């Protein structure tokens, strides 16, 4: 079971430079962290084609998607690479990626950005997940 709380407006609204999403997921924090760092797990939920992610301070965080035929009106074709550096990592609390950029298949890199994932264990084995991406 998953409950989403989304703060902010649509991506293309002027003045919005980030994404702020919270969810309660029926899984322990360690399993959720694996979903952000293990290539097979990233493929399962984010459809990542390739991943080089190291869950430690100064580890790389790079994920790549196949280029789509679909063309977004603003961004062009989707896919490409998201890359940054893990600056903070706590095995049961989350991580922070800085100096992140999205390298789209068409056009210039988008960034710099930051990605922060915070985890808090909930009663009954669930986890509150808070994801903030800022700077795009």
Secondary structure by P-SEA (a helix, b strand, c coil): cbbbbbcccccccccccbbbbbbbccccaaaaaaaaccaaaaaaccccccccccccccbbbbbbbcccccccccccccbbbbbbbbccccccccccccccccccccccccccbbbbbbbbbcccbbbbbbbbbccc
